[in-house]
């Protein structure tokens, strides 16, 4: 039986990952623009869409800098309709 080894990323304790539901259909270019805009924020460390579920976005952020509502506001500031699903 083969064993799989995964390298676990060292994530600081103050980092949180949430799921955001995008309520509209976005094309590939618009999704890339949204990810880039979110990752420009100092407190957001990563943003990505779930493969094959482009209405769901995972956003990792520093909870010492942002709240989940702040992250949602960042998404909505890009003229995107979205709702907070919750933590991963």
VMD Tcl script that builds the backbone (N, CA, C; Angstrom):
set m [mol new atoms 264]
animate dup $m
set s [atomselect $m all]
$s set {name element resname resid chain x y z} {
  {N N UNK 1 A 0.841 -1.172 0.000}
  {CA C UNK 1 A 0.000 0.000 0.000}
  {C C UNK 1 A 0.890 1.240 0.000}
  {N N UNK 2 A 0.632 2.119 -0.932}
  {CA C UNK 2 A 1.416 3.346 -1.010}
  {C C UNK 2 A 0.962 4.362 0.007}
  {N N UNK 3 A 1.893 5.155 0.440}
  {CA C UNK 3 A 1.554 6.203 1.382}
  {C C UNK 3 A 1.724 7.550 0.706}
  {N N UNK 4 A 0.807 8.424 0.990}
  {CA C UNK 4 A 0.892 9.782 0.463}
  {C C UNK 4 A 1.385 10.698 1.567}
  {N N UNK 5 A 2.327 11.534 1.229}
  {CA C UNK 5 A 2.833 12.485 2.195}
  {C C UNK 5 A 2.451 13.886 1.727}
  {N N UNK 6 A 1.874 14.635 2.607}
  {CA C UNK 6 A 1.479 15.997 2.294}
  {C C UNK 6 A 2.259 16.947 3.179}
  {N N UNK 7 A 2.768 17.973 2.592}
  {CA C UNK 7 A 3.438 19.009 3.365}
  {C C UNK 7 A 2.359 19.959 3.855}
  {N N UNK 8 A 2.269 20.100 5.161}
  {CA C UNK 8 A 1.272 20.975 5.745}
  {C C UNK 8 A 1.874 22.363 5.852}
  {N N UNK 9 A 1.178 23.291 5.237}
  {CA C UNK 9 A 1.646 24.676 5.259}
  {C C UNK 9 A 1.594 25.208 6.685}
  {N N UNK 10 A 2.616 25.902 7.097}
  {CA C UNK 10 A 2.660 26.485 8.426}
  {C C UNK 10 A 1.825 27.767 8.415}
  {N N UNK 11 A 0.632 27.667 8.980}
  {CA C UNK 11 A -0.291 28.795 8.989}
  {C C UNK 11 A -0.324 29.372 10.399}
  {N N UNK 12 A -0.062 30.664 10.548}
  {CA C UNK 12 A -0.110 31.276 11.879}
  {C C UNK 12 A -1.491 31.109 12.513}
  {N N UNK 13 A -1.507 31.067 13.835}
  {CA C UNK 13 A -2.754 30.868 14.567}
  {C C UNK 13 A -3.788 31.954 14.303}
  {N N UNK 14 A -3.364 33.128 13.944}
  {CA C UNK 14 A -4.298 34.229 13.738}
  {C C UNK 14 A -4.847 34.283 12.308}
  {N N UNK 15 A -4.552 33.251 11.515}
  {CA C UNK 15 A -5.055 33.181 10.149}
  {C C UNK 15 A -6.338 32.354 10.130}
  {N N UNK 16 A -7.339 32.854 9.422}
  {CA C UNK 16 A -8.638 32.198 9.321}
  {C C UNK 16 A -8.970 32.043 7.841}
  {N N UNK 17 A -9.657 30.953 7.496}
  {CA C UNK 17 A -10.106 30.755 6.121}
  {C C UNK 17 A -11.626 30.661 6.122}
  {N N UNK 18 A -12.250 31.430 5.232}
  {CA C UNK 18 A -13.702 31.428 5.135}
  {C C UNK 18 A -14.128 31.114 3.703}
  {N N UNK 19 A -15.399 30.759 3.576}
  {CA C UNK 19 A -15.996 30.519 2.265}
  {C C UNK 19 A -16.950 31.672 1.983}
  {N N UNK 20 A -16.822 32.231 0.789}
  {CA C UNK 20 A -17.704 33.306 0.335}
  {C C UNK 20 A -18.449 32.786 -0.887}
  {N N UNK 21 A -19.766 32.945 -0.873}
  {CA C UNK 21 A -20.607 32.533 -2.003}
  {C C UNK 21 A -20.798 33.736 -2.916}
  {N N UNK 22 A -20.381 33.594 -4.165}
  {CA C UNK 22 A -20.554 34.648 -5.168}
  {C C UNK 22 A -21.903 34.390 -5.825}
  {N N UNK 23 A -22.812 35.353 -5.732}
  {CA C UNK 23 A -24.195 35.127 -6.159}
  {C C UNK 23 A -24.441 35.401 -7.637}
  {N N UNK 24 A -23.396 35.687 -8.368}
  {CA C UNK 24 A -23.546 35.923 -9.799}
  {C C UNK 24 A -22.505 35.110 -10.553}
  {N N UNK 25 A -22.730 34.898 -11.821}
  {CA C UNK 25 A -21.787 34.143 -12.637}
  {C C UNK 25 A -20.694 35.077 -13.132}
  {N N UNK 26 A -19.449 34.709 -12.851}
  {CA C UNK 26 A -18.310 35.510 -13.282}
  {C C UNK 26 A -17.495 34.718 -14.294}
  {N N UNK 27 A -17.023 35.397 -15.318}
  {CA C UNK 27 A -16.130 34.769 -16.287}
  {C C UNK 27 A -14.746 34.601 -15.690}
  {N N UNK 28 A -13.914 33.867 -16.391}
  {CA C UNK 28 A -12.573 33.576 -15.899}
  {C C UNK 28 A -11.765 34.849 -15.641}
  {N N UNK 29 A -11.824 35.810 -16.550}
  {CA C UNK 29 A -11.058 37.047 -16.382}
  {C C UNK 29 A -11.526 37.823 -15.152}
  {N N UNK 30 A -12.824 37.892 -14.944}
  {CA C UNK 30 A -13.367 38.627 -13.787}
  {C C UNK 30 A -12.987 37.923 -12.485}
  {N N UNK 31 A -12.956 36.587 -12.489}
  {CA C UNK 31 A -12.528 35.846 -11.296}
  {C C UNK 31 A -11.065 36.156 -10.976}
  {N N UNK 32 A -10.221 36.188 -12.007}
  {CA C UNK 32 A -8.806 36.513 -11.807}
  {C C UNK 32 A -8.641 37.922 -11.247}
  {N N UNK 33 A -9.414 38.855 -11.771}
  {CA C UNK 33 A -9.360 40.242 -11.293}
  {C C UNK 33 A -9.776 40.332 -9.829}
  {N N UNK 34 A -10.815 39.589 -9.458}
  {CA C UNK 34 A -11.281 39.604 -8.074}
  {C C UNK 34 A -10.219 39.033 -7.141}
  {N N UNK 35 A -9.625 37.907 -7.506}
  {CA C UNK 35 A -8.569 37.306 -6.690}
  {C C UNK 35 A -7.412 38.286 -6.531}
  {N N UNK 36 A -6.984 38.902 -7.618}
  {CA C UNK 36 A -5.868 39.858 -7.559}
  {C C UNK 36 A -6.210 41.047 -6.663}
  {N N UNK 37 A -7.424 41.559 -6.787}
  {CA C UNK 37 A -7.837 42.706 -5.967}
  {C C UNK 37 A -7.848 42.345 -4.483}
  {N N UNK 38 A -8.328 41.164 -4.149}
  {CA C UNK 38 A -8.364 40.755 -2.748}
  {C C UNK 38 A -6.963 40.539 -2.200}
  {N N UNK 39 A -6.108 39.920 -2.984}
  {CA C UNK 39 A -4.755 39.634 -2.508}
  {C C UNK 39 A -3.882 40.879 -2.398}
  {N N UNK 40 A -4.331 42.001 -2.944}
  {CA C UNK 40 A -3.613 43.265 -2.779}
  {C C UNK 40 A -3.789 43.809 -1.364}
  {N N UNK 41 A -4.839 43.371 -0.668}
  {CA C UNK 41 A -5.083 43.819 0.702}
  {C C UNK 41 A -4.052 43.203 1.630}
  {N N UNK 42 A -3.517 43.997 2.501}
  {CA C UNK 42 A -2.457 43.551 3.397}
  {C C UNK 42 A -2.874 42.403 4.302}
  {N N UNK 43 A -4.118 42.366 4.750}
  {CA C UNK 43 A -4.548 41.336 5.684}
  {C C UNK 43 A -5.061 40.065 5.040}
  {N N UNK 44 A -5.263 40.064 3.721}
  {CA C UNK 44 A -5.730 38.872 3.019}
  {C C UNK 44 A -4.512 38.164 2.446}
  {N N UNK 45 A -4.300 36.934 2.892}
  {CA C UNK 45 A -3.096 36.206 2.487}
  {C C UNK 45 A -3.322 35.328 1.265}
  {N N UNK 46 A -4.574 34.916 1.008}
  {CA C UNK 46 A -4.853 34.078 -0.159}
  {C C UNK 46 A -6.332 34.152 -0.495}
  {N N UNK 47 A -6.616 34.067 -1.785}
  {CA C UNK 47 A -7.998 34.021 -2.265}
  {C C UNK 47 A -8.007 33.131 -3.497}
  {N N UNK 48 A -8.975 32.217 -3.553}
  {CA C UNK 48 A -9.070 31.339 -4.711}
  {C C UNK 48 A -10.491 30.811 -4.846}
  {N N UNK 49 A -10.861 30.536 -6.086}
  {CA C UNK 49 A -12.153 29.924 -6.348}
  {C C UNK 49 A -12.009 28.415 -6.264}
  {N N UNK 50 A -13.046 27.746 -5.789}
  {CA C UNK 50 A -13.045 26.287 -5.732}
  {C C UNK 50 A -13.118 25.745 -7.156}
  {N N UNK 51 A -12.277 24.786 -7.487}
  {CA C UNK 51 A -12.320 24.197 -8.832}
  {C C UNK 51 A -13.697 23.609 -9.124}
  {N N UNK 52 A -14.225 23.938 -10.274}
  {CA C UNK 52 A -15.525 23.477 -10.765}
  {C C UNK 52 A -16.713 23.997 -9.953}
  {N N UNK 53 A -16.455 24.805 -8.968}
  {CA C UNK 53 A -17.521 25.449 -8.182}
  {C C UNK 53 A -17.186 26.937 -8.093}
  {N N UNK 54 A -17.283 27.583 -9.233}
  {CA C UNK 54 A -16.820 28.958 -9.345}
  {C C UNK 54 A -17.686 29.968 -8.601}
  {N N UNK 55 A -18.727 29.508 -7.949}
  {CA C UNK 55 A -19.540 30.397 -7.126}
  {C C UNK 55 A -19.053 30.402 -5.676}
  {N N UNK 56 A -18.066 29.555 -5.367}
  {CA C UNK 56 A -17.507 29.496 -4.018}
  {C C UNK 56 A -16.055 29.942 -4.032}
  {N N UNK 57 A -15.741 30.812 -3.101}
  {CA C UNK 57 A -14.389 31.350 -3.012}
  {C C UNK 57 A -13.856 31.121 -1.603}
  {N N UNK 58 A -12.625 30.643 -1.515}
  {CA C UNK 58 A -11.951 30.494 -0.236}
  {C C UNK 58 A -11.042 31.699 -0.040}
  {N N UNK 59 A -11.172 32.327 1.112}
  {CA C UNK 59 A -10.356 33.504 1.402}
  {C C UNK 59 A -9.686 33.294 2.757}
  {N N UNK 60 A -8.363 33.394 2.770}
  {CA C UNK 60 A -7.587 33.281 4.003}
  {C C UNK 60 A -7.141 34.693 4.396}
  {N N UNK 61 A -7.349 35.018 5.660}
  {CA C UNK 61 A -7.015 36.372 6.112}
  {C C UNK 61 A -6.505 36.358 7.544}
  {N N UNK 62 A -5.874 37.451 7.916}
  {CA C UNK 62 A -5.344 37.643 9.263}
  {C C UNK 62 A -6.450 38.249 10.117}
  {N N UNK 63 A -6.921 37.499 11.094}
  {CA C UNK 63 A -8.038 37.981 11.914}
  {C C UNK 63 A -7.630 39.124 12.845}
  {N N UNK 64 A -6.332 39.372 12.982}
  {CA C UNK 64 A -5.886 40.528 13.758}
  {C C UNK 64 A -6.060 41.817 12.970}
  {N N UNK 65 A -6.206 41.698 11.656}
  {CA C UNK 65 A -6.359 42.868 10.787}
  {C C UNK 65 A -7.790 43.008 10.285}
  {N N UNK 66 A -8.415 41.887 9.884}
  {CA C UNK 66 A -9.757 41.892 9.294}
  {C C UNK 66 A -10.708 40.988 10.061}
  {N N UNK 67 A -11.981 41.299 9.939}
  {CA C UNK 67 A -13.036 40.388 10.379}
  {C C UNK 67 A -13.628 39.758 9.124}
  {N N UNK 68 A -14.463 38.756 9.292}
  {CA C UNK 68 A -15.097 38.135 8.132}
  {C C UNK 68 A -15.969 39.146 7.388}
  {N N UNK 69 A -16.577 40.059 8.119}
  {CA C UNK 69 A -17.395 41.096 7.487}
  {C C UNK 69 A -16.537 42.063 6.678}
  {N N UNK 70 A -15.322 42.320 7.139}
  {CA C UNK 70 A -14.395 43.160 6.377}
  {C C UNK 70 A -14.031 42.491 5.056}
  {N N UNK 71 A -13.795 41.170 5.107}
  {CA C UNK 71 A -13.468 40.428 3.891}
  {C C UNK 71 A -14.642 40.480 2.923}
  {N N UNK 72 A -15.850 40.256 3.435}
  {CA C UNK 72 A -17.045 40.334 2.594}
  {C C UNK 72 A -17.168 41.726 1.972}
  {N N UNK 73 A -16.896 42.754 2.730}
  {CA C UNK 73 A -16.949 44.123 2.207}
  {C C UNK 73 A -15.920 44.334 1.101}
  {N N UNK 74 A -14.740 43.707 1.231}
  {CA C UNK 74 A -13.721 43.804 0.181}
  {C C UNK 74 A -14.222 43.177 -1.113}
  {N N UNK 75 A -14.901 42.034 -0.998}
  {CA C UNK 75 A -15.456 41.382 -2.183}
  {C C UNK 75 A -16.524 42.273 -2.804}
  {N N UNK 76 A -17.434 42.759 -1.972}
  {CA C UNK 76 A -18.532 43.596 -2.477}
  {C C UNK 76 A -18.040 44.919 -3.054}
  {N N UNK 77 A -16.890 45.402 -2.585}
  {CA C UNK 77 A -16.349 46.661 -3.114}
  {C C UNK 77 A -15.904 46.521 -4.564}
  {N N UNK 78 A -15.798 45.278 -5.048}
  {CA C UNK 78 A -15.432 45.009 -6.441}
  {C C UNK 78 A -16.688 44.865 -7.316}
  {N N UNK 79 A -17.811 45.388 -6.825}
  {CA C UNK 79 A -19.108 45.312 -7.518}
  {C C UNK 79 A -19.531 43.866 -7.756}
  {N N UNK 80 A -19.339 43.044 -6.727}
  {CA C UNK 80 A -19.708 41.634 -6.756}
  {C C UNK 80 A -20.761 41.407 -5.674}
  {N N UNK 81 A -21.823 40.698 -6.015}
  {CA C UNK 81 A -22.816 40.305 -5.023}
  {C C UNK 81 A -22.330 39.025 -4.369}
  {N N UNK 82 A -22.228 39.035 -3.038}
  {CA C UNK 82 A -21.679 37.884 -2.337}
  {C C UNK 82 A -22.309 37.746 -0.959}
  {N N UNK 83 A -22.193 36.526 -0.415}
  {CA C UNK 83 A -22.665 36.242 0.941}
  {C C UNK 83 A -21.604 35.415 1.645}
  {N N UNK 84 A -21.491 35.647 2.916}
  {CA C UNK 84 A -20.554 34.897 3.746}
  {C C UNK 84 A -21.174 33.549 4.087}
  {N N UNK 85 A -20.456 32.465 3.818}
  {CA C UNK 85 A -20.921 31.129 4.184}
  {C C UNK 85 A -20.423 30.791 5.580}
  {N N UNK 86 A -19.147 30.992 5.834}
  {CA C UNK 86 A -18.602 30.707 7.153}
  {C C UNK 86 A -17.187 30.184 7.071}
  {N N UNK 87 A -16.650 29.768 8.221}
  {CA C UNK 87 A -15.272 29.263 8.251}
  {C C UNK 87 A -15.152 27.900 7.614}
  {N N UNK 88 A -13.942 27.587 7.179}
  {CA C UNK 88 A -13.670 26.273 6.575}
  {C C UNK 88 A -13.442 25.282 7.689}
}
mol reanalyze $m
mol bondsrecalc $m
mol representation Tube
mol addrep $m
